[in-house]
């Protein structure tokens, strides 16, 4: 379905019609009244003082859903869980090295991911057969929005009123004399002859529909929103892992609370779109909240070696655990905002992949001055780990997107959520963060809650 915008403008101000953020008012076309006794044989030429009714339509495309390949989608989802879990492990390691400021070491990975994306597209463009279009143009760039313009002549209201008055006089005239009748018919015949002799260019005064591209704020805002959301996610998650490491809690266990994003998403979509909350949603929400409680009461004793600690140390670890839990819940909220940002990007018509990578470029530009400022605090190993985080996240996004394309979203998302198990195992092996029984129970409880919610969504999609 096309999104139509009807506005009035003069021919010299075509580009002024599309100022970003300006609401357009639909215009009603006024038909030019025809002569009473004898209509002209050719269209009425466009007068110099006439307006143009321009209808601007955003060009829309329809996407056909591909056939589902469930086994392939499950494999891709499992690989994406492995990539995301590994990325989270490296973030845990980075937080132990540098704290929250370690996020700035990711700028080189952000630049690299952006460059690889556009390099891949350039190679694909060059290898495409019978492709004579330039790699970058207004028609191919998602920053420029395509509009189709239909132009039809309109007669101003004053001339319409004058014509109506003339018609009213002609409808009920006084009984004319033969001489007056003769003059009137001669006048009409002369008007018809003038119209027949008019140049063809005037007869073809209606303008052919045009197509043009304009950079709009709506399109530019798509990668900008992806950048802003990623800033919130990176700071929240890295800060969460920092306090989790200080409290001795396994990073994979604390990341299970990120599944609270399901709760926030349900709430956001309830108020924004009026989506109903089902019993299964409530069931999954209870399990996710139980996950938070089990991890909170699981204690801070997740260390591989038994070490005697003072009361002051235990008090500090409990405080760090509380901060880690709070930041884990905030991370869940930012992940929900990420879902809203993705939906907004799709709504604008901007290519989602390019929005992600261009958002990475913006994020890298923001992080670079901070990295230069804190350069004395970082080693080459820190920069390498920060780059690995972005590369594994990028790989996970690609695999997860492919899994969604060839499978059903519910089971794919449930499998992807196993990334918490991957991170938990890696933190046990390489960081020596041994979780308690209660913390492991919290991890499993959270996974049950998420799986119940996403599988329910899968059944809803199949029912529709």
C-alpha positions as a Markdown table, in Angstrom:
| # | Residue | x | y | z |
|---|---|---|---|---|
| 1 | Unk | 0.0 | 0.0 | 0.0 |
| 2 | Unk | 1.4 | 3.4 | -0.9 |
| 3 | Unk | 1.6 | 6.3 | 1.5 |
| 4 | Unk | 0.1 | 9.2 | -0.5 |
| 5 | Unk | 0.8 | 12.9 | 0.2 |
| 6 | Unk | -1.2 | 15.4 | -1.8 |
| 7 | Unk | -0.1 | 19.0 | -1.7 |
| 8 | Unk | -0.3 | 22.2 | -3.8 |
| 9 | Unk | 2.8 | 23.9 | -5.1 |
| 10 | Unk | 4.0 | 26.0 | -8.0 |
| 11 | Unk | 6.2 | 24.3 | -10.6 |
| 12 | Unk | 9.3 | 26.3 | -9.6 |
| 13 | Unk | 9.2 | 24.9 | -6.0 |
| 14 | Unk | 9.1 | 21.2 | -6.6 |
| 15 | Unk | 12.0 | 20.4 | -4.2 |
| 16 | Unk | 10.5 | 22.6 | -1.5 |
| 17 | Unk | 7.6 | 20.2 | -1.2 |
| 18 | Unk | 9.5 | 17.6 | 0.8 |
| 19 | Unk | 10.9 | 19.5 | 3.8 |
| 20 | Unk | 11.5 | 16.8 | 6.4 |
| 21 | Unk | 9.0 | 16.8 | 9.3 |
| 22 | Unk | 6.4 | 18.9 | 7.5 |
| 23 | Unk | 2.9 | 17.6 | 7.5 |
| 24 | Unk | 1.2 | 17.8 | 4.2 |
| 25 | Unk | -2.5 | 18.7 | 3.8 |
| 26 | Unk | -4.5 | 16.7 | 1.2 |
| 27 | Unk | -5.7 | 19.1 | -1.5 |
| 28 | Unk | -9.0 | 18.8 | -3.3 |
| 29 | Unk | -8.7 | 19.2 | -7.1 |
| 30 | Unk | -11.1 | 21.7 | -8.7 |
| 31 | Unk | -12.3 | 20.8 | -12.2 |
| 32 | Unk | -12.4 | 23.6 | -14.7 |
| 33 | Unk | -16.0 | 24.4 | -15.8 |
| 34 | Unk | -16.8 | 23.7 | -19.4 |
| 35 | Unk | -18.6 | 26.1 | -21.7 |
| 36 | Unk | -22.3 | 25.8 | -21.5 |
| 37 | Unk | -23.3 | 25.4 | -25.2 |
| 38 | Unk | -20.4 | 23.9 | -26.9 |
| 39 | Unk | -17.5 | 22.1 | -25.1 |
| 40 | Unk | -14.0 | 22.5 | -26.5 |
| 41 | Unk | -12.6 | 19.7 | -28.6 |
| 42 | Unk | -9.1 | 19.8 | -27.0 |
| 43 | Unk | -8.0 | 20.0 | -23.3 |
| 44 | Unk | -7.9 | 23.4 | -21.7 |
| 45 | Unk | -4.3 | 24.7 | -21.7 |
| 46 | Unk | -2.6 | 25.4 | -18.4 |
| 47 | Unk | -2.9 | 29.1 | -17.6 |
| 48 | Unk | 0.1 | 31.0 | -16.4 |
| 49 | Unk | -1.5 | 31.8 | -13.0 |
| 50 | Unk | -2.9 | 28.2 | -12.5 |
| 51 | Unk | -1.7 | 26.0 | -9.7 |
| 52 | Unk | -0.4 | 22.4 | -9.9 |
| 53 | Unk | -1.9 | 19.6 | -7.8 |
| 54 | Unk | 1.1 | 17.4 | -7.0 |
| 55 | Unk | 0.5 | 13.9 | -5.5 |
| 56 | Unk | 3.7 | 12.6 | -4.0 |
| 57 | Unk | 3.6 | 8.8 | -3.4 |
| 58 | Unk | 6.3 | 6.9 | -1.6 |
| 59 | Unk | 7.3 | 3.9 | -3.7 |
| 60 | Unk | 6.6 | 0.6 | -1.9 |
| 61 | Unk | 7.9 | -2.9 | -2.5 |
| 62 | Unk | 6.5 | -6.2 | -1.5 |
| 63 | Unk | 8.7 | -9.0 | -0.2 |
| 64 | Unk | 7.8 | -12.6 | -0.7 |
| 65 | Unk | 8.6 | -14.8 | 2.3 |
| 66 | Unk | 10.9 | -17.7 | 1.4 |
| 67 | Unk | 10.1 | -21.3 | 2.1 |
| 68 | Unk | 11.1 | -22.5 | 5.6 |
| 69 | Unk | 14.1 | -24.8 | 6.1 |
| 70 | Unk | 13.8 | -25.8 | 9.8 |
| 71 | Unk | 17.0 | -27.9 | 10.2 |
| 72 | Unk | 19.1 | -25.2 | 8.6 |
| 73 | Unk | 17.5 | -22.5 | 10.7 |
| 74 | Unk | 18.2 | -24.5 | 13.9 |
| 75 | Unk | 21.8 | -25.0 | 13.0 |
| 76 | Unk | 22.3 | -21.3 | 12.2 |
| 77 | Unk | 20.5 | -20.4 | 15.5 |
| 78 | Unk | 22.9 | -22.7 | 17.4 |
| 79 | Unk | 25.9 | -21.1 | 15.7 |
| 80 | Unk | 24.6 | -17.6 | 16.5 |
| 81 | Unk | 24.2 | -18.6 | 20.2 |
| 82 | Unk | 27.8 | -19.8 | 20.1 |
| 83 | Unk | 29.0 | -16.5 | 18.6 |
| 84 | Unk | 26.9 | -14.3 | 21.0 |
| 85 | Unk | 28.0 | -16.4 | 24.0 |
| 86 | Unk | 31.7 | -16.0 | 23.0 |
| 87 | Unk | 31.2 | -12.3 | 22.5 |
| 88 | Unk | 29.7 | -12.0 | 26.0 |
| 89 | Unk | 32.6 | -14.0 | 27.5 |
| 90 | Unk | 35.1 | -11.6 | 25.9 |
| 91 | Unk | 33.1 | -8.7 | 27.3 |
| 92 | Unk | 33.3 | -10.3 | 30.8 |
| 93 | Unk | 37.1 | -10.6 | 30.3 |
| 94 | Unk | 37.3 | -7.0 | 29.1 |
| 95 | Unk | 35.3 | -5.7 | 32.0 |
| 96 | Unk | 37.8 | -7.4 | 34.4 |
| 97 | Unk | 40.7 | -5.8 | 32.6 |
| 98 | Unk | 39.4 | -2.2 | 32.1 |
| 99 | Unk | 36.0 | -1.8 | 33.7 |
| 100 | Unk | 33.3 | 0.2 | 32.0 |
| 101 | Unk | 35.9 | 2.2 | 30.1 |
| 102 | Unk | 36.8 | -0.9 | 28.2 |
| 103 | Unk | 33.9 | -0.2 | 25.9 |
| 104 | Unk | 36.1 | 2.4 | 24.0 |
| 105 | Unk | 38.5 | -0.4 | 22.9 |
| 106 | Unk | 35.7 | -1.6 | 20.5 |
| 107 | Unk | 36.0 | 1.4 | 18.2 |
| 108 | Unk | 38.5 | -0.4 | 15.8 |
| 109 | Unk | 36.1 | -3.4 | 15.6 |
| 110 | Unk | 33.3 | -1.0 | 14.8 |
| 111 | Unk | 35.2 | 0.6 | 12.0 |
| 112 | Unk | 36.4 | -2.8 | 10.7 |
| 113 | Unk | 32.8 | -4.2 | 10.6 |
| 114 | Unk | 31.6 | -1.2 | 8.7 |
| 115 | Unk | 34.4 | -1.4 | 6.2 |
| 116 | Unk | 34.0 | -5.1 | 5.6 |
| 117 | Unk | 30.2 | -4.7 | 5.0 |
| 118 | Unk | 30.6 | -2.1 | 2.3 |
| 119 | Unk | 33.6 | -3.9 | 0.8 |
| 120 | Unk | 31.5 | -7.0 | 0.5 |
| 121 | Unk | 28.7 | -5.0 | -1.2 |
| 122 | Unk | 31.2 | -3.3 | -3.6 |
| 123 | Unk | 32.6 | -6.7 | -4.6 |
| 124 | Unk | 29.1 | -8.1 | -5.1 |
| 125 | Unk | 28.2 | -5.1 | -7.2 |
| 126 | Unk | 31.2 | -5.4 | -9.4 |
| 127 | Unk | 30.6 | -9.1 | -10.0 |
| 128 | Unk | 27.0 | -8.7 | -10.8 |
| 129 | Unk | 26.2 | -9.4 | -14.5 |
| 130 | Unk | 24.6 | -6.7 | -16.7 |
| 131 | Unk | 24.9 | -4.2 | -13.9 |
| 132 | Unk | 25.7 | -0.8 | -15.4 |
| 133 | Unk | 24.4 | 1.3 | -12.5 |
| 134 | Unk | 26.9 | 3.2 | -10.3 |
| 135 | Unk | 27.7 | 1.7 | -6.9 |
| 136 | Unk | 26.5 | 4.8 | -5.1 |
| 137 | Unk | 23.7 | 6.9 | -6.4 |
| 138 | Unk | 20.6 | 8.6 | -5.0 |
| 139 | Unk | 18.5 | 5.7 | -6.4 |
| 140 | Unk | 20.5 | 3.0 | -4.6 |
| 141 | Unk | 21.3 | 4.8 | -1.4 |
| 142 | Unk | 18.8 | 4.1 | 1.5 |
| 143 | Unk | 19.4 | 7.7 | 2.7 |
| 144 | Unk | 17.4 | 9.0 | -0.2 |
| 145 | Unk | 13.7 | 8.3 | -0.4 |
| 146 | Unk | 12.0 | 7.9 | -3.7 |
| 147 | Unk | 8.9 | 9.9 | -4.5 |
| 148 | Unk | 6.6 | 9.6 | -7.5 |
| 149 | Unk | 5.0 | 12.9 | -8.5 |
| 150 | Unk | 1.7 | 13.3 | -10.5 |
| 151 | Unk | 0.9 | 16.8 | -11.7 |
| 152 | Unk | -2.5 | 17.9 | -12.8 |
| 153 | Unk | -3.6 | 21.5 | -13.8 |
| 154 | Unk | -6.0 | 23.3 | -11.5 |
| 155 | Unk | -7.9 | 26.6 | -12.0 |
| 156 | Unk | -7.8 | 29.2 | -9.3 |
| 157 | Unk | -10.9 | 29.7 | -7.2 |
| 158 | Unk | -11.4 | 33.3 | -8.6 |
| 159 | Unk | -11.6 | 32.1 | -12.2 |
| 160 | Unk | -14.0 | 29.3 | -11.1 |
| 161 | Unk | -16.3 | 31.8 | -9.4 |
| 162 | Unk | -16.2 | 34.0 | -12.5 |
| 163 | Unk | -17.1 | 31.0 | -14.8 |
| 164 | Unk | -19.9 | 30.0 | -12.5 |
| 165 | Unk | -21.3 | 33.5 | -12.6 |
| 166 | Unk | -21.1 | 33.5 | -16.4 |
| 167 | Unk | -22.9 | 30.2 | -16.5 |
| 168 | Unk | -25.6 | 31.5 | -14.2 |
| 169 | Unk | -26.2 | 34.4 | -16.5 |
| 170 | Unk | -26.3 | 32.0 | -19.5 |
| 171 | Unk | -28.8 | 29.6 | -17.8 |
| 172 | Unk | -31.6 | 32.1 | -17.4 |
| 173 | Unk | -31.1 | 34.9 | -19.9 |
| 174 | Unk | -33.6 | 37.5 | -21.0 |
| 175 | Unk | -35.2 | 36.8 | -24.4 |
| 176 | Unk | -32.5 | 37.9 | -26.8 |
| 177 | Unk | -33.0 | 39.7 | -30.0 |
| 178 | Unk | -31.9 | 38.0 | -33.3 |
| 179 | Unk | -28.9 | 40.3 | -33.5 |
| 180 | Unk | -27.8 | 39.4 | -30.0 |
| 181 | Unk | -28.1 | 35.7 | -30.8 |
| 182 | Unk | -26.0 | 36.1 | -33.8 |
| 183 | Unk | -23.2 | 37.9 | -31.9 |
| 184 | Unk | -23.2 | 35.2 | -29.2 |
| 185 | Unk | -22.9 | 32.3 | -31.7 |
| 186 | Unk | -20.1 | 34.1 | -33.5 |
| 187 | Unk | -18.3 | 34.5 | -30.2 |
| 188 | Unk | -18.6 | 30.8 | -29.4 |
| 189 | Unk | -17.3 | 29.8 | -32.9 |
| 190 | Unk | -14.3 | 32.1 | -32.6 |
| 191 | Unk | -13.4 | 30.5 | -29.2 |
| 192 | Unk | -13.6 | 27.0 | -30.7 |
| 193 | Unk | -11.4 | 28.0 | -33.6 |
| 194 | Unk | -8.8 | 29.5 | -31.2 |
| 195 | Unk | -8.7 | 26.3 | -29.2 |
| 196 | Unk | -8.3 | 24.2 | -32.4 |
| 197 | Unk | -5.4 | 26.4 | -33.5 |
| 198 | Unk | -3.6 | 26.2 | -30.2 |
| 199 | Unk | -0.1 | 24.6 | -30.3 |
| 200 | Unk | 0.2 | 21.0 | -29.4 |
| 201 | Unk | 2.5 | 21.9 | -26.5 |
| 202 | Unk | -0.3 | 23.7 | -24.8 |
| 203 | Unk | -2.7 | 20.8 | -25.4 |
| 204 | Unk | -0.2 | 18.6 | -23.7 |
| 205 | Unk | 0.1 | 20.9 | -20.7 |
| 206 | Unk | -0.4 | 18.1 | -18.1 |
| 207 | Unk | 3.1 | 17.1 | -16.8 |
| 208 | Unk | 4.2 | 13.5 | -17.0 |
| 209 | Unk | 4.6 | 11.9 | -13.6 |
| 210 | Unk | 8.2 | 12.3 | -12.3 |
| 211 | Unk | 10.4 | 10.2 | -10.0 |
| 212 | Unk | 13.0 | 11.9 | -7.8 |
| 213 | Unk | 15.0 | 11.1 | -4.7 |
| 214 | Unk | 15.3 | 13.3 | -1.6 |
| 215 | Unk | 17.3 | 12.8 | 1.5 |
| 216 | Unk | 14.8 | 12.8 | 4.4 |
| 217 | Unk | 15.3 | 13.1 | 8.1 |
| 218 | Unk | 13.2 | 9.9 | 8.6 |
| 219 | Unk | 15.8 | 7.9 | 6.6 |
| 220 | Unk | 18.8 | 9.5 | 8.4 |
| 221 | Unk | 17.3 | 8.8 | 11.8 |
| 222 | Unk | 17.3 | 5.1 | 11.2 |
| 223 | Unk | 21.1 | 4.4 | 11.6 |
| 224 | Unk | 21.2 | 7.2 | 14.2 |
| 225 | Unk | 18.7 | 5.3 | 16.3 |
| 226 | Unk | 20.7 | 2.1 | 15.9 |
| 227 | Unk | 23.8 | 4.0 | 17.1 |
| 228 | Unk | 22.1 | 5.5 | 20.2 |
| 229 | Unk | 20.6 | 2.1 | 21.2 |
| 230 | Unk | 24.0 | 0.4 | 20.9 |
| 231 | Unk | 25.6 | 3.0 | 23.1 |
| 232 | Unk | 23.1 | 2.2 | 25.9 |
| 233 | Unk | 23.5 | -1.6 | 25.4 |
| 234 | Unk | 27.3 | -1.5 | 25.4 |
| 235 | Unk | 27.5 | 0.6 | 28.6 |
| 236 | Unk | 24.8 | -1.3 | 30.5 |
| 237 | Unk | 26.2 | -4.8 | 29.7 |
| 238 | Unk | 29.9 | -3.9 | 30.3 |
| 239 | Unk | 29.1 | -2.2 | 33.5 |
| 240 | Unk | 27.0 | -5.2 | 34.6 |
| 241 | Unk | 29.8 | -7.6 | 33.9 |
| 242 | Unk | 32.2 | -5.3 | 35.8 |
| 243 | Unk | 30.3 | -5.4 | 39.0 |
| 244 | Unk | 29.5 | -9.1 | 38.5 |
| 245 | Unk | 33.2 | -9.9 | 38.3 |
| 246 | Unk | 33.9 | -7.9 | 41.4 |
| 247 | Unk | 31.2 | -9.8 | 43.3 |
| 248 | Unk | 32.6 | -13.2 | 42.1 |
| 249 | Unk | 29.4 | -14.1 | 40.2 |
| 250 | Unk | 29.8 | -16.0 | 36.9 |
| 251 | Unk | 29.1 | -13.6 | 33.9 |
| 252 | Unk | 27.0 | -16.2 | 32.2 |
| 253 | Unk | 24.7 | -16.5 | 35.2 |
| 254 | Unk | 24.2 | -12.8 | 35.5 |
| 255 | Unk | 23.5 | -12.5 | 31.7 |
| 256 | Unk | 20.5 | -14.8 | 32.2 |
| 257 | Unk | 18.8 | -11.8 | 33.7 |
| 258 | Unk | 19.1 | -10.1 | 30.3 |
| 259 | Unk | 16.1 | -12.2 | 29.4 |
| 260 | Unk | 14.0 | -9.7 | 31.4 |
| 261 | Unk | 13.9 | -7.9 | 28.0 |
| 262 | Unk | 10.9 | -10.3 | 27.2 |
| 263 | Unk | 9.0 | -8.7 | 30.1 |
| 264 | Unk | 9.8 | -5.1 | 29.0 |
| 265 | Unk | 8.9 | -6.0 | 25.4 |
| 266 | Unk | 5.5 | -7.3 | 26.5 |
| 267 | Unk | 4.9 | -4.2 | 28.5 |
| 268 | Unk | 6.0 | -1.8 | 25.7 |
| 269 | Unk | 3.9 | -3.6 | 23.1 |
| 270 | Unk | 0.9 | -3.6 | 25.4 |
| 271 | Unk | 0.9 | 0.1 | 25.7 |
| 272 | Unk | 2.1 | 1.0 | 22.2 |
| 273 | Unk | 0.2 | -1.5 | 20.1 |
| 274 | Unk | -2.4 | -2.8 | 22.5 |
| 275 | Unk | -1.1 | -6.4 | 22.4 |
| 276 | Unk | -2.8 | -8.6 | 24.9 |
| 277 | Unk | -0.9 | -10.3 | 27.7 |
| 278 | Unk | -1.7 | -14.0 | 27.8 |
| 279 | Unk | -1.4 | -16.5 | 30.6 |
| 280 | Unk | 1.7 | -18.0 | 29.0 |
| 281 | Unk | 3.3 | -14.5 | 29.1 |
| 282 | Unk | 2.4 | -14.2 | 32.7 |
| 283 | Unk | 3.9 | -17.7 | 33.3 |
| 284 | Unk | 7.1 | -16.8 | 31.6 |
| 285 | Unk | 7.4 | -13.5 | 33.4 |
| 286 | Unk | 7.1 | -15.3 | 36.8 |
| 287 | Unk | 9.9 | -17.7 | 35.9 |
| 288 | Unk | 12.1 | -14.8 | 34.7 |
| 289 | Unk | 11.5 | -12.9 | 38.0 |
| 290 | Unk | 12.2 | -16.2 | 39.9 |
| 291 | Unk | 15.5 | -16.4 | 37.9 |
| 292 | Unk | 16.5 | -12.9 | 39.3 |
| 293 | Unk | 15.7 | -13.9 | 42.9 |
| 294 | Unk | 17.6 | -17.2 | 42.7 |
| 295 | Unk | 20.7 | -15.5 | 41.4 |
| 296 | Unk | 20.4 | -12.8 | 44.0 |
| 297 | Unk | 20.0 | -15.2 | 46.9 |
| 298 | Unk | 22.6 | -17.5 | 45.4 |
| 299 | Unk | 25.3 | -15.5 | 47.1 |
| 300 | Unk | 28.6 | -14.2 | 46.0 |
| 301 | Unk | 30.7 | -17.3 | 46.6 |
| 302 | Unk | 31.3 | -18.1 | 43.0 |
| 303 | Unk | 35.0 | -18.6 | 43.4 |
| 304 | Unk | 37.0 | -21.7 | 42.5 |
| 305 | Unk | 39.3 | -21.4 | 45.6 |
| 306 | Unk | 38.0 | -21.3 | 49.2 |
| 307 | Unk | 39.4 | -18.1 | 50.6 |
| 308 | Unk | 38.7 | -16.6 | 54.0 |
| 309 | Unk | 37.1 | -13.2 | 53.6 |
| 310 | Unk | 36.6 | -10.4 | 56.0 |
| 311 | Unk | 33.2 | -9.0 | 56.8 |
| 312 | Unk | 34.1 | -5.8 | 54.9 |
| 313 | Unk | 35.0 | -7.8 | 51.8 |
| 314 | Unk | 31.7 | -9.7 | 52.0 |
| 315 | Unk | 29.8 | -6.5 | 52.4 |
| 316 | Unk | 31.5 | -5.0 | 49.3 |
| 317 | Unk | 30.8 | -8.1 | 47.3 |
| 318 | Unk | 27.1 | -8.0 | 48.2 |
| 319 | Unk | 26.9 | -4.4 | 47.2 |
| 320 | Unk | 28.6 | -5.2 | 43.9 |
| 321 | Unk | 26.1 | -8.1 | 43.4 |
| 322 | Unk | 23.1 | -5.7 | 43.9 |
| 323 | Unk | 24.6 | -3.3 | 41.4 |
| 324 | Unk | 25.2 | -6.1 | 38.9 |
| 325 | Unk | 21.6 | -7.3 | 39.3 |
| 326 | Unk | 20.3 | -3.7 | 38.8 |
| 327 | Unk | 22.4 | -3.2 | 35.7 |
| 328 | Unk | 21.4 | -6.6 | 34.3 |
| 329 | Unk | 17.7 | -5.5 | 34.5 |
| 330 | Unk | 18.6 | -2.2 | 32.9 |
| 331 | Unk | 20.4 | -4.2 | 30.1 |
| 332 | Unk | 17.2 | -6.1 | 29.6 |
| 333 | Unk | 15.4 | -2.8 | 29.1 |
| 334 | Unk | 18.0 | -1.6 | 26.6 |
| 335 | Unk | 17.6 | -4.8 | 24.7 |
| 336 | Unk | 13.8 | -4.2 | 24.5 |
| 337 | Unk | 14.5 | -0.7 | 23.2 |
| 338 | Unk | 16.7 | -2.4 | 20.6 |
| 339 | Unk | 13.6 | -4.3 | 19.4 |
| 340 | Unk | 11.7 | -1.0 | 19.1 |
| 341 | Unk | 14.6 | 0.6 | 17.2 |
| 342 | Unk | 14.7 | -2.3 | 14.7 |
| 343 | Unk | 11.0 | -2.0 | 14.1 |
| 344 | Unk | 11.4 | 1.7 | 13.6 |
| 345 | Unk | 14.2 | 1.1 | 11.1 |
| 346 | Unk | 12.0 | -1.3 | 9.1 |
| 347 | Unk | 9.2 | 1.2 | 9.2 |
| 348 | Unk | 11.4 | 4.0 | 7.7 |
| 349 | Unk | 12.2 | 1.7 | 4.7 |
| 350 | Unk | 16.0 | 1.9 | 5.5 |
| 351 | Unk | 17.9 | -1.3 | 4.8 |
| 352 | Unk | 18.3 | -2.9 | 8.3 |
| 353 | Unk | 21.8 | -4.4 | 7.6 |
| 354 | Unk | 23.2 | -1.1 | 6.4 |
| 355 | Unk | 21.5 | 0.7 | 9.4 |
| 356 | Unk | 23.4 | -1.6 | 11.8 |
| 357 | Unk | 26.8 | -1.1 | 10.2 |
| 358 | Unk | 26.4 | 2.6 | 9.6 |
| 359 | Unk | 25.3 | 2.8 | 13.2 |
| 360 | Unk | 28.6 | 1.1 | 14.0 |
| 361 | Unk | 30.5 | 3.7 | 12.1 |
| 362 | Unk | 28.8 | 6.5 | 14.1 |
| 363 | Unk | 29.5 | 4.6 | 17.3 |
| 364 | Unk | 33.1 | 4.2 | 16.5 |
| 365 | Unk | 33.5 | 7.9 | 15.7 |
| 366 | Unk | 32.0 | 8.7 | 19.1 |
| 367 | Unk | 34.2 | 6.2 | 21.0 |
| 368 | Unk | 37.5 | 7.1 | 19.3 |
| 369 | Unk | 38.2 | 10.4 | 21.2 |
| 370 | Unk | 37.6 | 8.6 | 24.5 |
| 371 | Unk | 39.9 | 5.8 | 23.5 |
| 372 | Unk | 42.6 | 8.3 | 22.7 |
| 373 | Unk | 42.1 | 10.0 | 26.0 |
| 374 | Unk | 42.3 | 6.7 | 28.0 |
| 375 | Unk | 45.1 | 5.2 | 25.7 |
| 376 | Unk | 47.5 | 4.9 | 28.6 |
| 377 | Unk | 45.1 | 2.5 | 30.4 |
| 378 | Unk | 44.9 | 0.0 | 27.5 |
| 379 | Unk | 47.2 | -2.6 | 26.3 |
| 380 | Unk | 47.3 | -4.1 | 22.8 |
| 381 | Unk | 45.6 | -7.2 | 24.3 |
| 382 | Unk | 42.7 | -5.0 | 25.5 |
| 383 | Unk | 42.2 | -3.5 | 22.0 |
| 384 | Unk | 42.4 | -7.0 | 20.5 |
| 385 | Unk | 39.7 | -8.3 | 22.9 |
| 386 | Unk | 37.5 | -5.3 | 22.2 |
| 387 | Unk | 37.8 | -5.9 | 18.4 |
| 388 | Unk | 36.9 | -9.6 | 18.9 |
| 389 | Unk | 33.8 | -8.6 | 20.8 |
| 390 | Unk | 32.5 | -6.7 | 17.8 |
| 391 | Unk | 33.5 | -9.3 | 15.3 |
| 392 | Unk | 31.7 | -12.1 | 17.2 |
| 393 | Unk | 28.6 | -9.9 | 17.7 |
| 394 | Unk | 28.6 | -9.1 | 14.0 |
| 395 | Unk | 28.9 | -12.8 | 13.1 |
| 396 | Unk | 26.1 | -13.7 | 15.6 |
| 397 | Unk | 23.8 | -11.1 | 14.0 |
| 398 | Unk | 24.4 | -12.4 | 10.5 |
| 399 | Unk | 23.8 | -16.0 | 11.6 |
| 400 | Unk | 20.7 | -15.1 | 13.6 |
| 401 | Unk | 19.3 | -13.0 | 10.7 |
| 402 | Unk | 19.8 | -16.0 | 8.3 |
| 403 | Unk | 18.2 | -18.3 | 10.8 |
| 404 | Unk | 15.1 | -16.1 | 11.0 |
| 405 | Unk | 14.9 | -15.9 | 7.2 |
| 406 | Unk | 14.8 | -19.6 | 6.7 |
| 407 | Unk | 13.0 | -20.7 | 9.9 |
| 408 | Unk | 10.3 | -19.8 | 12.4 |
| 409 | Unk | 11.2 | -17.0 | 14.8 |
| 410 | Unk | 10.0 | -18.7 | 18.0 |
| 411 | Unk | 12.2 | -21.8 | 18.1 |
| 412 | Unk | 15.1 | -19.8 | 16.5 |
| 413 | Unk | 15.0 | -17.3 | 19.3 |
| 414 | Unk | 14.7 | -20.0 | 22.0 |
| 415 | Unk | 17.8 | -21.7 | 20.6 |
| 416 | Unk | 19.7 | -18.4 | 20.4 |
| 417 | Unk | 18.9 | -17.8 | 24.1 |
| 418 | Unk | 21.3 | -20.7 | 24.9 |
| 419 | Unk | 24.1 | -18.2 | 24.6 |
| 420 | Unk | 24.0 | -17.9 | 28.4 |
| 421 | Unk | 25.0 | -21.5 | 28.7 |
| 422 | Unk | 28.0 | -20.9 | 26.3 |
| 423 | Unk | 29.1 | -17.9 | 28.3 |
| 424 | Unk | 28.7 | -19.7 | 31.7 |
| 425 | Unk | 30.9 | -22.6 | 30.5 |
| 426 | Unk | 33.6 | -20.3 | 29.1 |
| 427 | Unk | 33.7 | -18.3 | 32.3 |
| 428 | Unk | 34.0 | -21.5 | 34.4 |
| 429 | Unk | 36.9 | -22.8 | 32.2 |
| 430 | Unk | 38.9 | -19.6 | 31.6 |
| 431 | Unk | 38.0 | -17.2 | 34.5 |
| 432 | Unk | 37.4 | -19.7 | 37.3 |
| 433 | Unk | 33.9 | -18.3 | 38.1 |
| 434 | Unk | 32.2 | -21.3 | 39.7 |
| 435 | Unk | 28.4 | -20.8 | 40.1 |
| 436 | Unk | 26.5 | -22.0 | 43.1 |
| 437 | Unk | 23.6 | -24.5 | 42.8 |
| 438 | Unk | 21.1 | -21.8 | 43.4 |
| 439 | Unk | 22.6 | -19.6 | 40.7 |
| 440 | Unk | 22.5 | -22.5 | 38.2 |
| 441 | Unk | 18.8 | -23.1 | 39.1 |
| 442 | Unk | 18.2 | -19.4 | 38.4 |
| 443 | Unk | 19.9 | -19.7 | 35.0 |
| 444 | Unk | 17.7 | -22.7 | 34.0 |
| 445 | Unk | 14.5 | -21.0 | 35.4 |
| 446 | Unk | 15.2 | -18.0 | 33.3 |
| 447 | Unk | 15.7 | -20.1 | 30.2 |
| 448 | Unk | 12.4 | -21.9 | 30.8 |
| 449 | Unk | 10.6 | -18.5 | 31.1 |
| 450 | Unk | 12.0 | -17.2 | 27.8 |
| 451 | Unk | 11.4 | -20.4 | 25.9 |
| 452 | Unk | 7.7 | -20.5 | 27.0 |
| 453 | Unk | 7.2 | -17.0 | 25.8 |
| 454 | Unk | 8.9 | -17.3 | 22.4 |
| 455 | Unk | 7.3 | -20.6 | 21.6 |
| 456 | Unk | 3.9 | -19.2 | 22.4 |
| 457 | Unk | 4.7 | -16.4 | 19.9 |
| 458 | Unk | 5.5 | -19.0 | 17.3 |
| 459 | Unk | 2.1 | -20.7 | 17.8 |
| 460 | Unk | 0.4 | -17.3 | 17.4 |
| 461 | Unk | 2.2 | -16.7 | 14.1 |
| 462 | Unk | 1.3 | -20.1 | 12.8 |
| 463 | Unk | -2.4 | -19.6 | 13.8 |
| 464 | Unk | -2.5 | -16.4 | 11.9 |
